[in-house]
Amino acid sequence: MSPMLRTIALLICSNIFMTFAWYGHLNKLNDKKWFIAAFISWGIALFEYLLQVPANRIGHAGGLSLAQLKIMQEVITLSVFIPFALFFMKEKWNWNFLWAGFCMLGAVYFMFFKH
């Protein structure tokens, strides 16, 4: 598997953990004290870092710039966050999700293509 595909796969998995660590407690731990939610979130975030650090190292060693890694991370974050918000958090669809995605595609264009 190419470094780019390994980086993307690891970042997708990392972002799933990250999204649950950052926002999952809002749905499932509302009745708990904030510090309990924080400790649980930190535990989940450990797995996020165990995937994110190698992903960035593989991507950078594979020729991706820091800026390319960052915008890739942001696109993946939005791609993971939208289904999470809709299906896990039961948020209502908002067209702003789509418009934000188009803006991210513009950012990808500027980071990955030479001008």
N, C-alpha and C positions, 0 to 999 in steps of 0.2 A: 504494500500500500504506500502511496506517495506521502511525503511529509505534509503536503497540503491537506490530503484527505484524513490523515491521522490527526492533524491539528483540529480540523473541523469536527471530527467524531468526538474527540476528547472534550472540546469546548461545548459541544451540545450536551454531553453528559454532565459536565461541570455546571453548566447553566441550569440544568434541571435541579441539581442540589442547591445552587445559589438562590434560585427563585423560591424554593420551599423554605430555605433558611431565612430569607428576607421577608417573605410575605405569608407563608403558611400559617404562622402563629396567629395571624389576624382572623383566621377562619376556625382554627381548632383549639386555640389556647386562650380564648377571650376570658374565660373564668379563672385563669391562673394569674398569679402575680407576674409583673413584667420581668423580673429577674429570672424566673423559671423559664419563661419564653426565651429570654436571652441565652441562657445556658443550653437549652435545647437547640436553638438556632446556631450557636457556636459549634455544637456537636455535628450538626448537619453540614455547616460550612467547612469543617475539616475535610470532608469527602470532596467538596467542591475544590478546595485547594490541592488535594492529592491528584486531581485530574487537570486542573487549570495550569499548574506550574509545569508539568511535563508537556502539556499542549503548547504553551508559549515557547518553551525551549526547543521543541521539535520544529515548530513553525519558524522560529528565528534562525535556527541552524539550517533549515531548508530554504532560506533565502527571503523570507517575509520580513519586511521592515517593521519597526515598532508601530508606526502609524497604521500599517496594513493589519497587524495583529489586533490593534485596538478597534478599528472599524469592523473587522470580522467579529470580534467579541460583541460589539453593540448590535450588529444585525442578528446574531444568534440569540442574544438576550431578548430582543424584541420578538423573534420567532418562537421562543419558548414561552415568553411572558403572555402573549395573546391567548394561546390555548389554555394556559394556567388560569388566567383571569376569567375566561369564559366558562370553562368546565369545572374547575376546582373552586374558584371563588364565586361563581355564579353571577359575574358581572354581566351587564347587558352589552350587546354589540354596539360599538360606536364607530362611526365612519372615520374618526380620527386615527384609529388603528391602521386603516388602509393608507391614509395620507402620511402618517409617520413612516410607514413602510416605504412609500415612494421617496420620501426624503432620504431614508437610509440607502436606498438604491443609488441615489445621486451621490451620496458620500462614498459609496463603494466605487463608483465610476471615477471619482476624483482621486481616490487613494490607490487604485490598482492600474489605471491606464495612464500612460505617458502622454503628455501634451506638448 
